[in-house]
């Protein structure tokens, strides 16, 4: 994909207008922050959240992240928030990783209660 197409796709996905630009939604999916419009700073979860493979209530459940985990907020699609997160035993460095070490991605329905430190 050309850089111009990637930017257009990212903008359309952010606006929720173009379904073909949806981020990867398969179980075990990994992604780079720029692909999903993710924040570069992690936020701490204030309560547990269930992550799904795609933005739909009938999607496969990926994992429940416990309160205190650090996540990166990505773009929204309707009532769903995309979230990027490292594995529990990995460093909180998703925004700095090369493609071969990309972080996992999941979707949360509703609000994502977090705190920002720094």
One Martini backbone bead per residue (centre of mass of N, CA, C, O) as a GRO file, in nm:
protein
  118
    1UNK     BB    1   0.098   0.035   0.022
    2UNK     BB    2   0.075   0.348   0.000
    3UNK     BB    3   0.114   0.626   0.187
    4UNK     BB    4  -0.149   0.761   0.091
    5UNK     BB    5  -0.338   0.520   0.141
    6UNK     BB    6  -0.275   0.486   0.442
    7UNK     BB    7  -0.377   0.761   0.528
    8UNK     BB    8  -0.663   0.733   0.415
    9UNK     BB    9  -0.737   0.484   0.577
   10UNK     BB   10  -0.691   0.602   0.859
   11UNK     BB   11  -0.897   0.831   0.834
   12UNK     BB   12  -1.143   0.655   0.772
   13UNK     BB   13  -1.128   0.480   1.025
   14UNK     BB   14  -1.155   0.711   1.227
   15UNK     BB   15  -1.443   0.786   1.101
   16UNK     BB   16  -1.600   0.514   1.021
   17UNK     BB   17  -1.644   0.492   0.682
   18UNK     BB   18  -1.434   0.241   0.605
   19UNK     BB   19  -1.440  -0.094   0.622
   20UNK     BB   20  -1.167  -0.166   0.458
   21UNK     BB   21  -0.995  -0.015   0.712
   22UNK     BB   22  -0.984  -0.216   0.910
   23UNK     BB   23  -0.849  -0.364   1.151
   24UNK     BB   24  -0.733  -0.617   1.276
   25UNK     BB   25  -0.956  -0.915   1.402
   26UNK     BB   26  -0.785  -1.142   1.497
   27UNK     BB   27  -0.674  -1.372   1.677
   28UNK     BB   28  -0.357  -1.257   1.773
   29UNK     BB   29  -0.328  -0.983   1.688
   30UNK     BB   30  -0.105  -0.752   1.537
   31UNK     BB   31   0.026  -0.406   1.576
   32UNK     BB   32   0.073  -0.089   1.480
   33UNK     BB   33  -0.005   0.219   1.588
   34UNK     BB   34  -0.048   0.363   1.304
   35UNK     BB   35  -0.268   0.161   1.195
   36UNK     BB   36  -0.481   0.263   1.454
   37UNK     BB   37  -0.438   0.539   1.595
   38UNK     BB   38  -0.248   0.529   1.834
   39UNK     BB   39  -0.124   0.595   2.110
   40UNK     BB   40   0.203   0.666   2.267
   41UNK     BB   41   0.058   0.646   2.544
   42UNK     BB   42  -0.005   0.494   2.826
   43UNK     BB   43  -0.279   0.343   3.008
   44UNK     BB   44  -0.455   0.285   3.306
   45UNK     BB   45  -0.654   0.059   3.431
   46UNK     BB   46  -0.944   0.077   3.657
   47UNK     BB   47  -1.068  -0.182   3.518
   48UNK     BB   48  -1.186  -0.447   3.398
   49UNK     BB   49  -1.153  -0.592   3.058
   50UNK     BB   50  -1.305  -0.703   2.766
   51UNK     BB   51  -1.172  -0.863   2.483
   52UNK     BB   52  -1.211  -0.848   2.132
   53UNK     BB   53  -1.154  -0.932   1.795
   54UNK     BB   54  -1.407  -0.744   1.737
   55UNK     BB   55  -1.668  -0.500   1.675
   56UNK     BB   56  -1.854  -0.744   1.841
   57UNK     BB   57  -2.056  -0.934   2.052
   58UNK     BB   58  -1.993  -1.213   1.867
   59UNK     BB   59  -1.712  -1.217   1.926
   60UNK     BB   60  -1.426  -1.318   2.019
   61UNK     BB   61  -1.266  -1.383   2.305
   62UNK     BB   62  -0.952  -1.301   2.425
   63UNK     BB   63  -0.938  -1.110   2.697
   64UNK     BB   64  -0.882  -1.021   3.036
   65UNK     BB   65  -0.810  -0.717   3.172
   66UNK     BB   66  -0.670  -0.592   3.439
   67UNK     BB   67  -0.636  -0.391   3.671
   68UNK     BB   68  -0.339  -0.188   3.587
   69UNK     BB   69  -0.310  -0.213   3.307
   70UNK     BB   70  -0.143  -0.133   3.011
   71UNK     BB   71  -0.263   0.085   2.747
   72UNK     BB   72  -0.365   0.162   2.407
   73UNK     BB   73  -0.540   0.399   2.256
   74UNK     BB   74  -0.760   0.388   1.995
   75UNK     BB   75  -0.990   0.379   1.785
   76UNK     BB   76  -1.326   0.422   1.697
   77UNK     BB   77  -1.637   0.212   1.664
   78UNK     BB   78  -1.863   0.350   1.790
   79UNK     BB   79  -1.886   0.160   2.090
   80UNK     BB   80  -1.586   0.095   2.007
   81UNK     BB   81  -1.253   0.018   2.139
   82UNK     BB   82  -0.937   0.025   2.053
   83UNK     BB   83  -0.665  -0.196   2.175
   84UNK     BB   84  -0.334  -0.185   2.287
   85UNK     BB   85  -0.119  -0.467   2.402
   86UNK     BB   86   0.080  -0.623   2.607
   87UNK     BB   87   0.201  -0.865   2.747
   88UNK     BB   88   0.239  -0.929   3.079
   89UNK     BB   89   0.573  -0.990   3.025
   90UNK     BB   90   0.594  -0.714   2.885
   91UNK     BB   91   0.678  -0.428   2.774
   92UNK     BB   92   0.587  -0.076   2.768
   93UNK     BB   93   0.648  -0.040   2.401
   94UNK     BB   94   0.455  -0.024   2.147
   95UNK     BB   95   0.550   0.258   2.010
   96UNK     BB   96   0.867   0.120   1.963
   97UNK     BB   97   0.820  -0.121   1.791
   98UNK     BB   98   0.878  -0.349   1.579
   99UNK     BB   99   0.694  -0.544   1.372
  100UNK     BB  100   0.801  -0.826   1.501
  101UNK     BB  101   0.688  -0.687   1.805
  102UNK     BB  102   0.403  -0.646   1.811
  103UNK     BB  103   0.114  -0.576   1.947
  104UNK     BB  104  -0.184  -0.630   2.066
  105UNK     BB  105  -0.541  -0.656   1.967
  106UNK     BB  106  -0.851  -0.502   2.082
  107UNK     BB  107  -1.198  -0.487   2.199
  108UNK     BB  108  -1.415  -0.242   2.351
  109UNK     BB  109  -1.713  -0.199   2.510
  110UNK     BB  110  -1.737   0.119   2.551
  111UNK     BB  111  -1.584   0.227   2.809
  112UNK     BB  112  -1.241   0.337   2.906
  113UNK     BB  113  -1.107   0.314   3.215
  114UNK     BB  114  -0.856   0.562   3.276
  115UNK     BB  115  -0.516   0.655   3.350
  116UNK     BB  116  -0.287   0.927   3.355
  117UNK     BB  117   0.063   0.951   3.362
  118UNK     BB  118   0.307   1.239   3.408
   0.00000   0.00000   0.00000
